[in-house]
Amino acid sequence: MSMTNQQKLQVLYDLTGPTLFQIIIEQLGPGTICIPKRIDRARRDKRNTAIRADFCSPEFSGMKYQEIYKALGERYELSPDHIRKIIQATSGSR
């Protein structure tokens, strides 16, 4: 059985206490927030931003895109194709 939104809010309140709960509500509410099952998914945007910054860095100047995708894939433990998709999601150009 899944919890209602009110039950989830009560659990969050119980875990954080009234002061932190109030700050969370002020910063994130009103609205809907989707909480992923795995914490690493919640940190994905920060990782993707770092990948894009690395892609545009002088470190890879003059290299072919496939070589960069491979190097970044090894660095971030992702496939070169996944790296390419992350890069192309913003513009794909250096």
N, C-alpha and C positions, 0 to 999 in steps of 0.2 A: 504494500500500500504506500503510495507516495504522500508526502506531506503537503498541506496547503501552504499558501504564501504566508499566512499568519503564523502557522507553526514554524516555518523556516525563520521568520523574523524573531520569534521567541527564542529559538535555538541560538541565533546570532546574538541576541541580547544576553542570554545566559553565558555565552562564551566570552563576550567582550566587556560586559558590565555597562552601567548606564552612561558613563561619560564617553567612552569610546564609541558606543552604539550611537549616541547623539551626534558625534562628529561624522561617523560614517553616513548617517541619514542626511546630515546637512551637505556633505560633499557629493553624495551619489544620488540622492533622491530629488524629486520623485521620478519614477520611471522604472524600467525593467533592467535587471542585470542578469546576464547568463553566466553561471558559474560552471567552469569545465570540470570534468571528472578528474583530470590529471593536472597538477600544479604547473608542470612544464608548458602546458598549452596556454596558461594564463600569462606566461612570460615570453611568448612567441614574438610579440611586436618589438620588444627590446632587442631580441636576437636578430630579427629581420632588419631592423635599423642598422645594427652593427654590420651585418652582411653587406648591405647597400653601401655603407661608408667604406668598408674594406674594398669593395668592388671599384669604387671611384678613387681610391688612394693611389699615390704615385708608385706604390709597391708593384702594381700590376701594369704600369705604363708600358705600352708597346707589345703586350701579350695578346694572343688571340683569345676571344671570348671562351672557347671550349677549355683552354688551359686555365683560365681564371676560375671557371665554374668547377673544374676538377680540384684546383688548389683550395678553393673556399669550401668545397664539399668535404675535403679531408680535414680542414681546420674546424669546421662546425659539425662534423660527423653526419653529413647529409649527402644525398646523391647529387651529382652534378646537375641532373635535370631539376631537382628540387631547388637548387641554388638559382638556376636559370629562371624558374617560375617566380621566385621571390624578387629577383632583379627586374624582371619584365612587368611585374605588378605595379611598379611605379612609373616607369618610362622606358627602361631598358637601354638608355644611352649614358655614355660617360662624358 
